[in-house]
Amino acid sequence: MIGIFGGTFDPVHIGHVRTALDIREDLALDEVRLMPCNVSPHRSAPLASGAQRLAMLQTAIHGEPGLCIDERELHRPAPSYTVDTLLSLRAELGDVPLCLMMGMDSFQALHTWHRWRDIIALAHIVVMTRPGWLPPTQGEVAELIMQHGVYDPARVREAAAGCVLLRPVSQLDISASRIRNAVKAEKSARYWVPDGVLNIIKKEGIYR
């Protein structure tokens, strides 16, 4: 069973790595693939280049078993649509259960994603929950929960796709924008990002 954790990772920080570990251990995933996007359909263009974000990710998870990087979206020039990525993974992996990991903020906006209704047929959706964020009670995403929501984590092992599962993760109030702003203001971002990532940011002058 494989977890898919996408994002701009601009930059990757402790919160990303900790939540990836939380879900891997919680669901006994064989691996979690961190997948940096190239052209995000939902966010402004990253400030760090694809090569810089990849280098920071490699440094952040170095030596951590069960976490790896999937570069396929970086090599795709078109917008990084999740449905295209999942179709590509399905073609390679067959019926291996896939768990698409996302925060509650992304899940609430799922209905705005490209071909979003096709995603549940390609992967389970694992929503990483934190205090203050509640699942929608009305609208299309709420209907998705009603139709596909499960409470038992064991259910995601019974099929390759088709479940929506909400799971709590570590409560770390860290954001990439906060880190970028701190670096720009020449303030310390230490302990928000791994030291190796901070070294890359300083050496290459990213976010200045």
CYANA upper distance limits for C-alpha pairs under 8 A (distance plus 0.5 A):
  1 MET  CA     29 LEU  CA      5.73
  1 MET  CA     30 ASP  CA      5.97
  1 MET  CA     31 GLU  CA      7.75
  1 MET  CA     96 VAL  CA      6.58
  1 MET  CA     97 PRO  CA      5.44
  1 MET  CA     98 LEU  CA      6.51
  1 MET  CA     99 CYS  CA      8.03
  1 MET  CA    157 ARG  CA      7.79
  2 ILE  CA     29 LEU  CA      6.21
  2 ILE  CA     30 ASP  CA      6.31
  2 ILE  CA     31 GLU  CA      5.77
  2 ILE  CA     32 VAL  CA      6.31
  2 ILE  CA     33 ARG  CA      7.88
  2 ILE  CA     96 VAL  CA      8.01
  2 ILE  CA     97 PRO  CA      6.95
  2 ILE  CA     98 LEU  CA      5.55
  2 ILE  CA     99 CYS  CA      6.61
  3 GLY  CA     24 ARG  CA      7.78
  3 GLY  CA     29 LEU  CA      7.12
  3 GLY  CA     31 GLU  CA      6.71
  3 GLY  CA     32 VAL  CA      4.81
  3 GLY  CA     33 ARG  CA      6.51
  3 GLY  CA     98 LEU  CA      6.40
  3 GLY  CA     99 CYS  CA      5.11
  3 GLY  CA    100 LEU  CA      6.49
  3 GLY  CA    101 MET  CA      7.16
  4 ILE  CA     32 VAL  CA      6.33
  4 ILE  CA     33 ARG  CA      5.55
  4 ILE  CA     34 LEU  CA      6.81
  4 ILE  CA     35 MET  CA      7.55
  4 ILE  CA     98 LEU  CA      7.63
  4 ILE  CA     99 CYS  CA      6.47
  4 ILE  CA    100 LEU  CA      5.33
  4 ILE  CA    101 MET  CA      6.32
  5 PHE  CA     20 ALA  CA      7.91
  5 PHE  CA     32 VAL  CA      7.44
  5 PHE  CA     33 ARG  CA      6.54
  5 PHE  CA     34 LEU  CA      5.33
  5 PHE  CA     35 MET  CA      6.41
  5 PHE  CA    100 LEU  CA      6.93
  5 PHE  CA    101 MET  CA      5.67
  5 PHE  CA    102 MET  CA      7.40
  6 GLY  CA     34 LEU  CA      6.29
  6 GLY  CA     35 MET  CA      4.97
  6 GLY  CA     36 PRO  CA      6.23
  6 GLY  CA     37 CYS  CA      7.25
  6 GLY  CA    101 MET  CA      8.14
  6 GLY  CA    102 MET  CA      8.35
  7 GLY  CA     35 MET  CA      7.04
  7 GLY  CA     36 PRO  CA      5.81
  7 GLY  CA     37 CYS  CA      6.31
  8 THR  CA     36 PRO  CA      5.83
  8 THR  CA     37 CYS  CA      5.89
  8 THR  CA     38 ASN  CA      8.03
  8 THR  CA     40 SER  CA      7.82
  8 THR  CA     46 PRO  CA      7.20
  8 THR  CA     53 ARG  CA      8.43
  9 PHE  CA     13 HIS  CA      8.16
  9 PHE  CA     36 PRO  CA      6.80
  9 PHE  CA     53 ARG  CA      6.94
  9 PHE  CA     57 LEU  CA      8.17
  9 PHE  CA    176 ALA  CA      7.94
 10 ASP  CA     46 PRO  CA      6.61
 10 ASP  CA     47 LEU  CA      7.47
 10 ASP  CA     48 ALA  CA      6.78
 10 ASP  CA     53 ARG  CA      6.84
 10 ASP  CA    176 ALA  CA      6.58
 11 PRO  CA     48 ALA  CA      8.13
 11 PRO  CA     53 ARG  CA      6.96
 11 PRO  CA     56 MET  CA      7.67
 11 PRO  CA    176 ALA  CA      6.27
 11 PRO  CA    179 ILE  CA      8.30
 11 PRO  CA    180 ARG  CA      8.31
 12 VAL  CA     16 HIS  CA      6.87
 12 VAL  CA     17 VAL  CA      8.31
 12 VAL  CA     53 ARG  CA      8.00
 12 VAL  CA     56 MET  CA      7.21
 12 VAL  CA     57 LEU  CA      6.67
 12 VAL  CA     60 ALA  CA      7.89
 12 VAL  CA    176 ALA  CA      7.68
 12 VAL  CA    193 VAL  CA      7.54
 12 VAL  CA    197 VAL  CA      8.32
 13 HIS  CA     17 VAL  CA      7.22
 13 HIS  CA     60 ALA  CA      8.30
 13 HIS  CA    174 ILE  CA      8.15
 13 HIS  CA    175 SER  CA      8.23
 13 HIS  CA    176 ALA  CA      7.54
 13 HIS  CA    192 TRP  CA      6.45
 13 HIS  CA    193 VAL  CA      4.85
 13 HIS  CA    194 PRO  CA      7.30
 14 ILE  CA     18 ARG  CA      6.43
 14 ILE  CA    174 ILE  CA      8.24
 14 ILE  CA    191 TYR  CA      8.18
 14 ILE  CA    192 TRP  CA      6.21
 14 ILE  CA    193 VAL  CA      5.69
 14 ILE  CA    194 PRO  CA      7.04
 15 GLY  CA     19 THR  CA      6.54
 15 GLY  CA    172 LEU  CA      6.38
 15 GLY  CA    173 ASP  CA      8.26
 15 GLY  CA    174 ILE  CA      6.71
 15 GLY  CA    175 SER  CA      8.34
 15 GLY  CA    192 TRP  CA      8.34
 16 HIS  CA     20 ALA  CA      6.70
 17 VAL  CA     21 LEU  CA      6.78
 17 VAL  CA     60 ALA  CA      8.05
 17 VAL  CA     61 ILE  CA      7.77
 18 ARG  CA     22 ASP  CA      6.63
 18 ARG  CA    170 SER  CA      7.55
 19 THR  CA     23 ILE  CA      6.75
 19 THR  CA    128 MET  CA      8.41
 19 THR  CA    169 VAL  CA      6.29
 19 THR  CA    170 SER  CA      6.83
 20 ALA  CA     24 ARG  CA      6.65
 20 ALA  CA     32 VAL  CA      7.29
 20 ALA  CA     67 LEU  CA      8.24
 21 LEU  CA     25 GLU  CA      6.59
 21 LEU  CA     67 LEU  CA      8.28
 22 ASP  CA     26 ASP  CA      6.41
 22 ASP  CA    169 VAL  CA      6.52
 22 ASP  CA    170 SER  CA      7.70
 23 ILE  CA     27 LEU  CA      6.39
 23 ILE  CA     28 ALA  CA      8.34
 23 ILE  CA     29 LEU  CA      8.20
 23 ILE  CA    167 ARG  CA      8.31
 23 ILE  CA    169 VAL  CA      7.81
 24 ARG  CA     28 ALA  CA      5.99
 24 ARG  CA     29 LEU  CA      5.32
 24 ARG  CA     30 ASP  CA      7.97
 24 ARG  CA     31 GLU  CA      7.29
 24 ARG  CA     32 VAL  CA      6.98
 24 ARG  CA     66 GLY  CA      8.07
 25 GLU  CA     29 LEU  CA      7.21
 27 LEU  CA    153 PRO  CA      7.13
 27 LEU  CA    154 ALA  CA      8.40
 29 LEU  CA     66 GLY  CA      8.48
 30 ASP  CA     66 GLY  CA      6.94
 31 GLU  CA     66 GLY  CA      4.89
 31 GLU  CA     67 LEU  CA      6.21
 31 GLU  CA     68 CYS  CA      7.72
 32 VAL  CA     66 GLY  CA      6.64
 32 VAL  CA     67 LEU  CA      5.49
 32 VAL  CA     68 CYS  CA      6.82
 33 ARG  CA     67 LEU  CA      6.61
 33 ARG  CA     68 CYS  CA      5.50
 33 ARG  CA     69 ILE  CA      5.68
 33 ARG  CA     70 ASP  CA      6.28
 34 LEU  CA     67 LEU  CA      7.77
 34 LEU  CA     68 CYS  CA      6.65
 34 LEU  CA     69 ILE  CA      5.31
 34 LEU  CA     70 ASP  CA      6.60
 35 MET  CA     69 ILE  CA      6.44
 35 MET  CA     70 ASP  CA      5.55
 35 MET  CA     71 GLU  CA      6.67
 35 MET  CA     72 ARG  CA      8.16
 35 MET  CA     73 GLU  CA      7.60
 36 PRO  CA     50 GLY  CA      8.45
 36 PRO  CA     53 ARG  CA      8.01
 36 PRO  CA     54 LEU  CA      7.72
 36 PRO  CA     70 ASP  CA      8.07
 36 PRO  CA     71 GLU  CA      7.22
 36 PRO  CA     73 GLU  CA      7.18
 36 PRO  CA     74 LEU  CA      7.11
 37 CYS  CA     73 GLU  CA      5.65
 37 CYS  CA     74 LEU  CA      6.16
 37 CYS  CA     80 SER  CA      6.27
 38 ASN  CA     50 GLY  CA      7.22
 38 ASN  CA     73 GLU  CA      6.20
 38 ASN  CA     74 LEU  CA      5.04
 38 ASN  CA     75 HIS  CA      7.90
 38 ASN  CA     76 ARG  CA      7.55
 38 ASN  CA     77 PRO  CA      7.62
 38 ASN  CA     79 PRO  CA      7.50
 38 ASN  CA     80 SER  CA      6.56
 39 VAL  CA     45 ALA  CA      7.34
 39 VAL  CA     77 PRO  CA      7.88
 39 VAL  CA     78 ALA  CA      7.25
 39 VAL  CA     79 PRO  CA      5.13
 39 VAL  CA     80 SER  CA      5.94
 40 SER  CA     44 SER  CA      7.66
 40 SER  CA     45 ALA  CA      7.48
 40 SER  CA     79 PRO  CA      6.38
 40 SER  CA     80 SER  CA      6.12
 40 SER  CA     81 TYR  CA      8.25
 41 PRO  CA     79 PRO  CA      6.43
 41 PRO  CA     80 SER  CA      7.26
 41 PRO  CA     81 TYR  CA      7.66
 47 LEU  CA    206 ILE  CA      8.18
 47 LEU  CA    207 TYR  CA      7.28
 48 ALA  CA     52 GLN  CA      6.37
 48 ALA  CA     53 ARG  CA      6.64
 48 ALA  CA    206 ILE  CA      6.89
 48 ALA  CA    207 TYR  CA      7.89
 49 SER  CA     53 ARG  CA      6.67
 50 GLY  CA     54 LEU  CA      6.54
 50 GLY  CA     74 LEU  CA      7.09
 51 ALA  CA     55 ALA  CA      6.65
 52 GLN  CA     56 MET  CA      6.71
 53 ARG  CA     57 LEU  CA      6.68
 54 LEU  CA     58 GLN  CA      6.65
 55 ALA  CA     59 THR  CA      6.74
 56 MET  CA     60 ALA  CA      6.57
 56 MET  CA    196 GLY  CA      8.06
 56 MET  CA    197 VAL  CA      5.60
 56 MET  CA    200 ILE  CA      7.38
 57 LEU  CA     61 ILE  CA      6.85
 57 LEU  CA     69 ILE  CA      8.11
 57 LEU  CA    197 VAL  CA      8.27
 58 GLN  CA     62 HIS  CA      6.37
 58 GLN  CA     69 ILE  CA      7.91
 59 THR  CA    196 GLY  CA      6.38
 59 THR  CA    197 VAL  CA      6.75
 60 ALA  CA    194 PRO  CA      6.45
 60 ALA  CA    196 GLY  CA      7.30
 60 ALA  CA    197 VAL  CA      6.80
 61 ILE  CA     67 LEU  CA      7.10
 61 ILE  CA     68 CYS  CA      7.81
 71 GLU  CA     75 HIS  CA      7.29
 72 ARG  CA     76 ARG  CA      7.10
 72 ARG  CA     85 THR  CA      8.29
 73 GLU  CA     80 SER  CA      6.42
 73 GLU  CA     85 THR  CA      7.74
 76 ARG  CA     80 SER  CA      7.80
 80 SER  CA     84 ASP  CA      8.16
 80 SER  CA     85 THR  CA      8.11
 81 TYR  CA     85 THR  CA      7.15
 81 TYR  CA    113 TRP  CA      8.37
 81 TYR  CA    114 HIS  CA      7.00
 82 THR  CA     86 LEU  CA      6.69
 82 THR  CA    114 HIS  CA      8.29
 82 THR  CA    119 ILE  CA      8.29
 83 VAL  CA     87 LEU  CA      6.66
 83 VAL  CA    114 HIS  CA      7.76
 83 VAL  CA    115 ARG  CA      7.22
 83 VAL  CA    116 TRP  CA      7.76
 83 VAL  CA    118 ASP  CA      7.50
 83 VAL  CA    119 ILE  CA      6.35
 83 VAL  CA    122 LEU  CA      8.48
 84 ASP  CA     88 SER  CA      6.74
 85 THR  CA     89 LEU  CA      6.75
 86 LEU  CA     90 ARG  CA      6.53
 86 LEU  CA    119 ILE  CA      8.13
 86 LEU  CA    122 LEU  CA      6.81
 86 LEU  CA    123 ALA  CA      7.89
 87 LEU  CA     91 ALA  CA      6.76
 87 LEU  CA    122 LEU  CA      7.61
 88 SER  CA     92 GLU  CA      7.06
 89 LEU  CA     93 LEU  CA      6.38
 89 LEU  CA     94 GLY  CA      8.43
 90 ARG  CA     94 GLY  CA      5.67
 90 ARG  CA     95 ASP  CA      7.56
 90 ARG  CA     96 VAL  CA      8.50
 90 ARG  CA    122 LEU  CA      7.80
 95 ASP  CA    160 ALA  CA      5.88
 96 VAL  CA    160 ALA  CA      6.05
 97 PRO  CA    123 ALA  CA      7.43
 97 PRO  CA    124 HIS  CA      8.03
 97 PRO  CA    156 VAL  CA      7.65
 97 PRO  CA    157 ARG  CA      7.04
 97 PRO  CA    159 ALA  CA      6.75
 97 PRO  CA    160 ALA  CA      4.23
 97 PRO  CA    161 ALA  CA      6.57
 98 LEU  CA    122 LEU  CA      8.16
 98 LEU  CA    123 ALA  CA      5.42
 98 LEU  CA    124 HIS  CA      6.52
 98 LEU  CA    160 ALA  CA      6.70
 98 LEU  CA    161 ALA  CA      6.98
 99 CYS  CA    123 ALA  CA      6.17
 99 CYS  CA    124 HIS  CA      5.22
 99 CYS  CA    125 ILE  CA      6.21
 99 CYS  CA    126 VAL  CA      6.58
 99 CYS  CA    156 VAL  CA      8.45
 99 CYS  CA    161 ALA  CA      8.20
100 LEU  CA    123 ALA  CA      6.69
100 LEU  CA    124 HIS  CA      6.45
100 LEU  CA    125 ILE  CA      5.34
100 LEU  CA    126 VAL  CA      6.32
101 MET  CA    125 ILE  CA      6.65
101 MET  CA    126 VAL  CA      5.32
101 MET  CA    127 VAL  CA      6.47
101 MET  CA    128 MET  CA      7.46
102 MET  CA    106 SER  CA      6.74
102 MET  CA    107 PHE  CA      7.04
102 MET  CA    125 ILE  CA      8.05
102 MET  CA    126 VAL  CA      6.93
102 MET  CA    127 VAL  CA      5.67
102 MET  CA    128 MET  CA      6.47
103 GLY  CA    107 PHE  CA      6.77
103 GLY  CA    127 VAL  CA      6.04
103 GLY  CA    128 MET  CA      5.36
103 GLY  CA    129 THR  CA      6.97
104 MET  CA    108 GLN  CA      6.53
104 MET  CA    127 VAL  CA      6.45
104 MET  CA    128 MET  CA      6.76
104 MET  CA    129 THR  CA      6.41
104 MET  CA    130 ARG  CA      8.35
104 MET  CA    133 TRP  CA      6.85
104 MET  CA    134 LEU  CA      7.78
104 MET  CA    135 PRO  CA      7.42
105 ASP  CA    109 ALA  CA      7.22
105 ASP  CA    133 TRP  CA      7.95
106 SER  CA    110 LEU  CA      6.68
107 PHE  CA    127 VAL  CA      7.41
107 PHE  CA    141 VAL  CA      8.23
108 GLN  CA    135 PRO  CA      7.34
108 GLN  CA    136 PRO  CA      6.91
108 GLN  CA    141 VAL  CA      7.17
109 ALA  CA    113 TRP  CA      7.94
109 ALA  CA    141 VAL  CA      8.43
110 LEU  CA    116 TRP  CA      7.00
110 LEU  CA    141 VAL  CA      7.31
111 HIS  CA    116 TRP  CA      6.53
111 HIS  CA    117 ARG  CA      8.29
111 HIS  CA    140 GLU  CA      7.19
111 HIS  CA    141 VAL  CA      6.85
112 THR  CA    116 TRP  CA      7.80
115 ARG  CA    119 ILE  CA      7.79
116 TRP  CA    120 ILE  CA      8.46
117 ARG  CA    121 ALA  CA      8.46
118 ASP  CA    122 LEU  CA      7.34
119 ILE  CA    123 ALA  CA      6.72
120 ILE  CA    124 HIS  CA      6.52
120 ILE  CA    125 ILE  CA      7.39
120 ILE  CA    161 ALA  CA      6.86
120 ILE  CA    162 GLY  CA      5.54
120 ILE  CA    163 CYS  CA      7.57
121 ALA  CA    161 ALA  CA      6.23
121 ALA  CA    162 GLY  CA      6.01
122 LEU  CA    160 ALA  CA      8.01
122 LEU  CA    161 ALA  CA      6.01
122 LEU  CA    162 GLY  CA      7.82
123 ALA  CA    160 ALA  CA      7.01
123 ALA  CA    161 ALA  CA      4.55
123 ALA  CA    162 GLY  CA      6.70
123 ALA  CA    163 CYS  CA      8.27
124 HIS  CA    156 VAL  CA      7.34
124 HIS  CA    160 ALA  CA      7.90
124 HIS  CA    161 ALA  CA      5.04
124 HIS  CA    162 GLY  CA      5.70
124 HIS  CA    163 CYS  CA      5.27
124 HIS  CA    164 VAL  CA      6.44
124 HIS  CA    165 LEU  CA      8.15
125 ILE  CA    162 GLY  CA      8.31
125 ILE  CA    163 CYS  CA      6.76
125 ILE  CA    164 VAL  CA      5.29
125 ILE  CA    165 LEU  CA      6.77
126 VAL  CA    164 VAL  CA      6.49
126 VAL  CA    165 LEU  CA      5.37
126 VAL  CA    166 LEU  CA      6.32
126 VAL  CA    167 ARG  CA      7.46
127 VAL  CA    164 VAL  CA      7.94
127 VAL  CA    165 LEU  CA      6.63
127 VAL  CA    166 LEU  CA      5.21
127 VAL  CA    167 ARG  CA      6.65
128 MET  CA    166 LEU  CA      6.67
128 MET  CA    167 ARG  CA      5.76
128 MET  CA    168 PRO  CA      6.15
128 MET  CA    169 VAL  CA      6.52
129 THR  CA    133 TRP  CA      7.33
129 THR  CA    134 LEU  CA      8.38
129 THR  CA    166 LEU  CA      7.02
129 THR  CA    167 ARG  CA      6.34
129 THR  CA    168 PRO  CA      5.19
129 THR  CA    169 VAL  CA      6.76
130 ARG  CA    168 PRO  CA      6.69
130 ARG  CA    169 VAL  CA      7.18
130 ARG  CA    170 SER  CA      8.29
130 ARG  CA    171 GLN  CA      6.95
131 PRO  CA    171 GLN  CA      8.48
135 PRO  CA    142 ALA  CA      7.87
136 PRO  CA    141 VAL  CA      7.27
136 PRO  CA    142 ALA  CA      5.77
137 THR  CA    142 ALA  CA      5.72
138 GLN  CA    142 ALA  CA      5.74
138 GLN  CA    143 GLU  CA      7.85
139 GLY  CA    143 GLU  CA      6.95
140 GLU  CA    144 LEU  CA      6.85
141 VAL  CA    145 ILE  CA      6.99
142 ALA  CA    146 MET  CA      6.88
143 GLU  CA    147 GLN  CA      6.68
144 LEU  CA    148 HIS  CA      6.40
144 LEU  CA    149 GLY  CA      7.87
144 LEU  CA    164 VAL  CA      8.42
145 ILE  CA    149 GLY  CA      5.05
145 ILE  CA    164 VAL  CA      6.80
148 HIS  CA    162 GLY  CA      6.94
148 HIS  CA    163 CYS  CA      5.51
148 HIS  CA    164 VAL  CA      5.98
149 GLY  CA    163 CYS  CA      6.33
149 GLY  CA    164 VAL  CA      4.98
149 GLY  CA    165 LEU  CA      6.48
150 VAL  CA    155 ARG  CA      7.70
150 VAL  CA    163 CYS  CA      6.84
150 VAL  CA    164 VAL  CA      6.58
150 VAL  CA    165 LEU  CA      6.08
151 TYR  CA    165 LEU  CA      6.94
151 TYR  CA    166 LEU  CA      8.06
153 PRO  CA    157 ARG  CA      8.47
153 PRO  CA    165 LEU  CA      7.66
154 ALA  CA    158 GLU  CA      7.72
155 ARG  CA    159 ALA  CA      8.02
155 ARG  CA    163 CYS  CA      8.16
156 VAL  CA    160 ALA  CA      7.96
156 VAL  CA    161 ALA  CA      7.82
156 VAL  CA    163 CYS  CA      7.02
174 ILE  CA    178 ARG  CA      7.61
174 ILE  CA    179 ILE  CA      8.41
174 ILE  CA    192 TRP  CA      7.15
175 SER  CA    179 ILE  CA      7.02
176 ALA  CA    180 ARG  CA      6.69
177 SER  CA    181 ASN  CA      6.58
178 ARG  CA    182 ALA  CA      6.66
179 ILE  CA    183 VAL  CA      6.75
179 ILE  CA    189 ALA  CA      6.39
179 ILE  CA    192 TRP  CA      7.84
180 ARG  CA    184 LYS  CA      6.62
180 ARG  CA    207 TYR  CA      6.15
181 ASN  CA    185 ALA  CA      6.63
181 ASN  CA    207 TYR  CA      8.27
182 ALA  CA    186 GLU  CA      6.65
182 ALA  CA    187 LYS  CA      5.43
182 ALA  CA    188 SER  CA      6.92
182 ALA  CA    189 ALA  CA      6.74
183 VAL  CA    187 LYS  CA      6.13
183 VAL  CA    188 SER  CA      7.27
183 VAL  CA    189 ALA  CA      7.13
183 VAL  CA    207 TYR  CA      6.70
183 VAL  CA    208 ARG  CA      6.89
184 LYS  CA    207 TYR  CA      6.21
184 LYS  CA    208 ARG  CA      5.14
185 ALA  CA    208 ARG  CA      8.48
189 ALA  CA    193 VAL  CA      7.39
189 ALA  CA    198 LEU  CA      7.96
190 ARG  CA    194 PRO  CA      8.07
190 ARG  CA    195 ASP  CA      7.50
190 ARG  CA    198 LEU  CA      7.56
191 TYR  CA    195 ASP  CA      8.07
193 VAL  CA    197 VAL  CA      6.72
193 VAL  CA    198 LEU  CA      6.83
194 PRO  CA    198 LEU  CA      6.93
195 ASP  CA    199 ASN  CA      6.67
196 GLY  CA    200 ILE  CA      6.98
197 VAL  CA    201 ILE  CA      6.84
198 LEU  CA    202 LYS  CA      6.70
199 ASN  CA    203 LYS  CA      6.44
200 ILE  CA    204 GLU  CA      6.46
201 ILE  CA    205 GLY  CA      6.20
201 ILE  CA    206 ILE  CA      5.48
201 ILE  CA    207 TYR  CA      8.01
202 LYS  CA    206 ILE  CA      7.27
